[in-house]
Amino acid sequence: MSSLSIGLYAEIRPDFFRVLSGPNARIFTDALDALEREIGGGSLGISRQEAVEVAAQIVERHAGLRDEEMPEEDTRSSRGQANFLLNRLVQTGWLAEPARPDYLRILFFERQGEIVLDALRRVAAPDAAAFTDKLWSVCTALANPDTFADQPWSDLETCVANARVGLQELRGMQKSVERMTKRQLEARTLRENLAILYDEFSESIGHSCYRELVRLRLPVRVRQARLRVAEIEADMAVLEQMQREVLRRRTTDDPGQAMSLVRLRLNELFQLLEAIEPQAEQVDRRAADFARRSFARFRYLQEVGGARRDQVQQVFEILNRQFAGERLSEIVRPDRFPELAVGETGLVGGLESLYLPRRPRAAGENEPIPEEFDPLDRESCLREMESNLRDSLTALRANAFVARLGLARGERRGLDGLPVCNDEDVADLAAVLLHAESGDATYRVETMREKDGAANLVAKAGYVIEDFSLRRRS
């Protein structure tokens, strides 16, 4: 059995990983990233002078190296520290600086350094969670009776590879939900809370991943797939056919080892299928935990916002007591305000309380009406139509208002005699004035300006309205 440590440390130096774990690990990591991007995908490398410039910028950004055994006379400046950093990377095997006949000093990235740096980038910036049809392909292949007929060994290898990728996707979904849960707990505003829930989680996890996971009905399909694997393992004809295929591909020349390899691969596929259902349940639990914590964070932020509203209300109550009877715009600003008794100041409602300019919105798509609907949908539509008709300023609304007055034909009534007490009555009155000249109106309006040549203003429900008389048509 091969040892990973023997193969690994035969390729790299013992202190290869030490630069990633010391007190200057962040500086070395950023320097490696910057140098690799500067070199790019070419094989020309980078000159020592250019590498020093790149490393010096990283050192200055981190305020210099620290806690390292460095010669003081060489590392007092950023360029000196950059030279020390590059020498350390060459010594540990991340960079190579081969001797050249032209005496030029050119630095190259070692292959093992490129591999490790690529892995570090993927850990630091993981890809978005994705859920493809790998697990569905495995279950479908095992459910098909003709799959392991012609080339059973190739079909087995394909199922094992797809099952591995499918499990990696499930673990990626779980990790993405964990990251979003952590960000949700750090959300400081309701806007940020709702953006993570609806914009990020719903799009990247809920719609593209979690919904597909539920749609596949994995628990049922995986049980059927495990039964099929057990049947294949007990079918000697299929096992011997896979054994012959392994021998033909020169994977091994021993028939006994070939049969052992076939059984090991079948057992590996069975173990992968066993791990799918617990992993899917773990994703379910993580998603439920995210929803629960999102709601709790929303309630917390909402309560904090409510406390802010109470503080604002107290401010206006103080203004009402001290400047009773005056308009807010007419209050005389004092020459100087008293000294604040707080250590920090800021906007009461945060930056979100400031006025934002209006932005034009794009027209949305009309949702098609479903072909089938139930009585509840019909009743909901009727209630919505009734509400819209009641709230619209139509001639029917104006005639209904006049009918409630109980006027006889030809009878007149002035604005003082109209029952206008709240905003709803004001809306009725607006409908009356809008449709006064309409042919559908059962009344006519005559203003005092037309009759006496002077306008008389009347206060109604907090509004000042020009006086008029309402006459029921004969």
C-alpha positions in Angstrom: 0.0 0.0 0.0 1.5 3.4 -1.0 2.0 6.1 1.5 0.8 9.6 0.8 3.6 11.2 3.0 6.3 9.3 1.2 5.2 10.4 -2.2 4.4 14.0 -1.1 7.7 14.7 0.6 9.6 13.1 -2.1 8.3 15.9 -4.4 8.4 18.9 -2.0 10.8 20.2 0.7 10.0 19.6 4.4 9.5 23.4 5.0 7.3 23.9 1.9 4.1 24.5 3.9 5.9 26.5 6.7 5.5 29.8 4.9 1.7 29.3 5.1 1.6 28.8 8.8 4.0 31.3 10.3 3.4 34.9 11.6 3.8 36.2 8.1 1.5 33.7 6.4 -0.8 36.4 5.1 2.1 38.3 3.5 3.5 35.1 1.9 0.1 34.1 0.6 -0.7 37.5 -1.0 2.9 37.7 -2.4 2.5 34.2 -4.1 -0.9 35.2 -5.5 0.5 38.5 -6.9 3.6 36.9 -8.4 1.6 34.1 -10.0 -0.8 36.6 -11.6 2.1 38.8 -12.7 3.8 35.8 -14.4 0.5 34.6 -15.9 0.2 31.5 -18.0 3.5 32.1 -19.9 6.8 30.2 -19.4 9.0 33.3 -19.5 9.0 33.9 -15.8 9.6 37.2 -14.1 12.8 39.1 -13.6 14.2 39.5 -10.1 13.8 43.2 -10.2 10.1 43.0 -11.2 9.5 40.4 -8.6 11.0 42.6 -5.9 8.7 45.5 -6.9 5.6 43.2 -6.7 6.7 41.8 -3.3 7.6 45.2 -1.9 4.0 46.4 -2.6 2.6 43.5 -0.7 5.0 44.0 2.2 4.1 47.8 2.4 0.4 46.9 2.3 0.8 44.6 5.3 3.1 47.1 7.2 6.2 44.9 6.8 7.4 41.5 7.9 7.5 40.7 11.6 8.7 38.1 14.1 11.1 36.5 11.6 14.8 35.7 12.0 16.1 38.2 9.4 19.4 40.1 9.1 18.6 43.5 10.4 20.9 45.3 8.0 19.1 43.8 5.0 15.5 44.1 6.0 15.0 47.6 7.2 13.5 48.8 4.0 10.5 47.3 2.1 12.8 46.3 -0.8 15.1 44.5 1.6 12.2 42.6 3.1 10.9 41.8 -0.4 14.3 40.3 -1.2 14.2 38.2 2.0 10.7 37.0 1.1 11.7 36.0 -2.4 14.8 34.1 -1.2 12.6 32.3 1.4 10.1 31.2 -1.4 13.0 29.9 -3.5 14.5 28.0 -0.5 11.2 26.3 0.3 10.5 25.3 -3.3 7.6 27.6 -4.2 9.8 29.5 -6.7 12.7 28.5 -8.9 15.6 30.7 -9.9 17.9 28.6 -12.2 21.4 29.7 -13.1 21.6 31.1 -16.6 24.6 31.6 -18.9 23.7 35.3 -19.4 23.6 35.8 -15.6 20.0 37.1 -15.7 18.0 36.4 -12.6 14.6 35.0 -13.7 12.1 33.6 -11.2 9.6 30.8 -12.2 6.8 29.1 -10.3 7.4 25.5 -9.4 4.6 23.1 -10.5 3.7 22.0 -7.0 3.4 25.7 -6.0 0.9 26.3 -8.8 -1.2 23.3 -7.8 -1.3 24.3 -4.1 -2.0 28.0 -4.9 -4.9 27.0 -7.2 -6.3 24.9 -4.3 -6.0 27.9 -1.9 -7.8 30.2 -4.3 -10.7 27.7 -4.6 -10.9 27.5 -0.8 -10.9 31.3 -0.4 -13.4 31.9 -3.2 -15.5 28.7 -3.5 -17.6 28.3 -6.6 -21.4 28.8 -6.4 -23.3 25.8 -5.4 -24.5 23.7 -8.3 -26.7 20.6 -8.6 -26.5 18.8 -11.9 -28.0 15.5 -12.9 -25.1 13.3 -11.8 -27.0 11.5 -9.1 -30.0 11.2 -11.3 -27.8 9.7 -14.0 -26.5 7.1 -11.5 -30.0 6.1 -10.4 -31.3 6.0 -13.9 -28.4 3.9 -15.1 -28.9 1.4 -12.3 -32.6 1.3 -12.9 -32.2 0.4 -16.6 -31.9 -3.4 -17.1 -29.9 -3.0 -20.3 -27.1 -0.8 -18.7 -24.7 -3.6 -17.5 -25.2 -5.8 -20.6 -22.6 -4.7 -23.2 -19.8 -3.0 -21.3 -20.6 -3.5 -17.6 -17.1 -2.4 -16.4 -17.4 1.0 -18.2 -20.9 1.4 -16.9 -19.7 0.7 -13.4 -16.8 3.2 -13.6 -19.2 5.9 -15.0 -21.6 5.3 -12.1 -18.8 5.6 -9.5 -17.5 8.8 -11.0 -21.0 10.4 -11.2 -21.8 9.4 -7.7 -18.6 11.0 -6.4 -19.3 14.3 -8.2 -22.9 14.2 -7.0 -21.8 13.8 -3.4 -19.4 16.7 -3.8 -22.3 18.8 -5.1 -24.4 18.0 -2.1 -21.5 18.9 0.2 -21.0 22.1 -1.7 -24.7 22.9 -1.2 -24.4 22.3 2.5 -21.3 24.5 2.7 -23.0 27.3 0.8 -26.0 27.3 3.2 -23.6 27.4 6.1 -21.9 30.5 4.7 -25.2 32.2 4.0 -26.4 31.4 7.6 -23.2 33.0 9.0 -23.7 36.1 6.8 -27.4 36.3 7.8 -26.4 36.3 11.5 -24.1 39.3 10.7 -26.7 41.3 8.8 -27.2 44.7 10.4 -30.2 46.0 8.4 -33.6 44.6 7.3 -32.6 45.3 3.7 -29.4 43.2 4.0 -31.4 40.4 5.8 -34.0 40.2 3.0 -31.4 40.5 0.2 -29.6 37.4 1.5 -32.9 35.5 1.9 -34.6 36.4 -1.3 -31.9 37.5 -3.7 -29.0 35.1 -2.9 -30.5 32.1 -1.1 -33.6 31.8 -3.2 -31.7 32.2 -6.5 -28.5 30.2 -5.9 -29.8 27.5 -3.5 -33.6 27.5 -3.4 -34.5 27.5 -7.1 -31.4 26.1 -8.8 -30.3 23.5 -6.2 -32.8 22.7 -3.4 -35.8 22.5 -5.7 -34.0 20.1 -8.0 -32.9 18.0 -5.1 -36.6 17.6 -3.9 -37.8 17.0 -7.4 -35.5 14.0 -7.9 -37.0 12.1 -4.9 -33.6 10.7 -4.1 -34.5 8.5 -1.1 -36.7 6.3 -3.3 -34.4 6.2 -6.3 -31.3 5.5 -4.1 -33.0 2.5 -2.4 -33.8 1.0 -5.8 -30.2 1.7 -7.0 -28.7 -0.1 -4.0 -30.9 -3.2 -4.7 -29.7 -3.2 -8.2 -26.1 -3.1 -7.1 -26.7 -6.1 -4.8 -28.2 -8.0 -7.7 -25.2 -7.2 -9.9 -22.8 -8.3 -7.1 -24.6 -11.7 -7.0 -24.6 -12.2 -10.8 -21.5 -14.2 -11.7 -22.0 -13.8 -15.4 -21.8 -9.9 -15.1 -18.9 -10.2 -12.7 -16.9 -12.4 -15.1 -17.7 -10.1 -18.0 -16.3 -7.2 -16.0 -13.3 -9.3 -15.1 -12.5 -10.0 -18.7 -12.8 -6.3 -19.5 -10.4 -5.4 -16.8 -7.9 -8.0 -18.1 -8.3 -6.7 -21.6 -7.5 -3.2 -20.6 -4.3 -4.4 -18.9 -5.3 -3.0 -15.6 -3.9 -6.2 -14.1 -2.7 -9.5 -15.5 -3.9 -11.7 -12.6 -7.6 -12.9 -12.9 -7.9 -13.1 -9.1 -6.8 -9.5 -8.7 -9.1 -8.5 -11.6 -12.1 -10.1 -9.8 -11.1 -8.4 -6.5 -10.9 -5.0 -8.3 -14.4 -5.5 -9.7 -15.8 -6.4 -6.3 -14.0 -3.4 -4.6 -15.5 -1.1 -7.2 -19.0 -2.5 -6.7 -18.6 -2.1 -2.9 -17.3 1.5 -3.5 -20.4 2.3 -5.5 -22.6 0.8 -2.8 -20.9 2.9 -0.1 -21.4 6.0 -2.2 -25.1 5.3 -2.6 -25.3 4.7 1.1 -23.9 8.2 1.8 -26.3 10.1 -0.5 -29.4 9.9 1.7 -27.7 11.1 4.9 -26.0 13.9 3.0 -29.3 15.0 1.5 -30.9 15.0 4.9 -28.0 17.2 6.2 -28.7 19.7 3.4 -32.4 19.7 4.5 -31.4 20.4 8.1 -29.0 23.2 7.0 -31.7 24.8 4.9 -34.2 24.6 7.7 -31.7 26.1 10.1 -31.0 29.0 7.7 -34.7 29.7 7.4 -35.2 29.7 11.2 -32.2 31.9 11.8 -33.2 34.3 9.0 -36.6 34.7 10.6 -35.1 35.2 14.1 -32.7 37.8 12.7 -35.5 39.6 10.9 -37.5 39.8 14.1 -34.5 41.2 16.0 -33.8 43.8 13.4 -37.5 44.7 13.2 -37.6 45.2 17.0 -34.5 47.4 16.9 -36.1 49.5 14.2 -39.2 49.8 16.4 -37.1 51.1 19.2 -35.7 53.7 16.8 -39.2 54.8 15.8 -40.1 55.3 19.5 -37.0 57.5 19.8 -38.1 59.6 16.8 -41.6 59.9 18.3 -40.2 61.2 21.5 -38.3 63.9 19.6 -41.6 65.1 17.9 -43.4 65.0 21.2 -40.8 67.3 22.7 -41.2 69.6 19.7 -45.0 69.6 20.2 -44.7 70.6 23.8 -42.2 73.4 23.3 -43.5 74.8 20.0 -47.3 74.2 20.4 -49.3 75.9 17.7 -46.4 76.5 15.3 -45.5 74.8 12.1 -42.3 72.8 11.9 -41.1 75.0 9.1 -41.7 78.2 11.1 -39.7 77.2 14.2 -36.8 79.7 14.6 -33.5 77.9 14.7 -31.5 78.8 17.8 -28.0 80.4 17.4 -26.3 77.4 19.0 -27.5 74.0 20.1 -26.6 72.5 23.5 -23.6 70.3 23.7 -24.4 66.6 22.9 -24.2 64.2 25.8 -23.4 61.2 23.6 -20.0 59.9 22.5 -21.0 59.2 18.9 -23.6 60.7 16.6 -25.3 59.5 13.5 -28.5 59.4 11.6 -31.3 58.0 13.7 -32.5 55.7 10.9 -29.2 55.0 9.3 -28.3 55.9 5.7 -31.5 54.1 4.6 -33.5 57.0 6.1 -32.1 59.5 3.6 -34.0 60.3 0.4 -33.2 58.2 -2.6 -33.9 59.5 -6.1 -36.6 57.7 -7.9 -35.5 55.2 -10.5 -37.6 54.1 -13.5 -38.7 50.5 -13.2 -38.9 48.1 -16.1 -42.3 46.7 -16.9 -42.7 43.2 -15.6 -44.1 40.3 -17.5 -47.8 39.5 -17.2 -48.3 36.2 -15.5 -50.6 33.9 -17.6 -53.9 32.9 -16.1 -53.9 29.1 -15.4 -56.3 27.0 -17.4 -57.7 25.4 -14.2 -58.8 27.4 -11.2 -60.8 26.6 -8.1 -63.6 28.5 -6.3 -61.2 30.1 -3.9 -59.4 31.8 -6.9 -62.7 33.0 -8.3 -63.7 34.4 -4.9 -60.4 36.1 -4.4 -60.6 37.8 -7.9 -64.1 39.0 -7.1 -63.0 40.5 -3.8 -60.1 42.2 -5.6 -62.3 43.6 -8.3 -64.8 44.9 -5.7 -62.0 46.6 -3.8 -60.6 48.2 -6.9 -64.1 49.5 -8.0 -64.8 50.8 -4.5 -61.5 52.7 -4.3 -61.7 54.2 -7.9 -63.1 57.7 -8.4 -65.9 56.7 -10.9 -69.2 58.2 -11.8 -70.9 55.4 -10.0 -69.2 56.4 -6.8 -70.2 60.0 -7.2 -73.9 59.1 -7.9 -73.9 56.8 -4.8 -72.6 59.7 -2.6 -75.4 61.9 -3.9 -78.0 59.2 -3.4 -77.0 58.9 0.3 -77.7 62.6 0.8 -81.4 61.9 0.1 -82.0 65.0 -2.0 -85.3 65.5 -3.7 -85.3 66.3 -7.4 -84.2 69.9 -8.0 -83.1 70.3 -4.3 -79.8 72.2 -3.6 -77.3 71.8 -0.8 -74.1 73.8 -0.1 -70.8 72.4 0.9 -71.5 73.2 4.5 -74.3 70.8 4.5 -72.4 67.8 3.0 -71.2 65.1 5.4 -67.5 65.2 4.8 -65.7 64.0 7.9 -62.7 61.8 6.8 -60.5 60.9 3.9 -63.0 58.5 2.5 -65.7 61.3 2.3 -63.1 63.6 0.7 -62.5 60.9 -2.0 -66.3 60.7 -2.6 -66.4 64.5 -2.9 -63.5 64.4 -5.4 -65.5 61.9 -7.5 -68.5 64.3 -7.4 -66.4 67.2 -8.7 -64.7 65.1 -11.4 -67.9 63.8 -12.9 -70.1 66.9 -12.4 -70.3 67.6 -16.2 -70.6 63.9 -17.1 -73.8 62.7 -18.8 -74.0 59.8 -16.4 -74.1 62.1 -13.4 -77.4 62.4 -11.5 -76.6 65.9 -10.2 -75.0 69.2 -11.2 -72.5 71.4 -9.4 -72.6 75.2 -9.3 -69.7 77.2 -7.7 -70.2 80.4 -5.7 -67.7 82.0 -8.1 -70.1 81.5 -11.0 -73.0 82.8 -8.9 -71.6 85.7 -6.9 -68.3 86.3 -8.7 -66.3 85.6 -5.4 -64.9 82.4 -4.0 -65.7 81.4 -0.5 -63.4 78.8 1.2 -64.8 76.1 3.5 -62.7 73.8 5.8 -63.7 70.2 5.6 -61.9 67.1 7.1 -58.6 69.1 7.3 -58.8 70.4 3.8 -59.8 73.9 2.5 -62.2 73.6 -0.4 -63.9 76.3 -2.5 -67.6 76.5 -1.7 -70.1 75.1 -4.2 -73.7 73.9 -4.2 -74.9 70.5 -5.3 -78.3 70.1 -7.1 -80.1 66.9 -7.7 -81.1 66.7 -11.4 -84.9 66.8 -12.1 
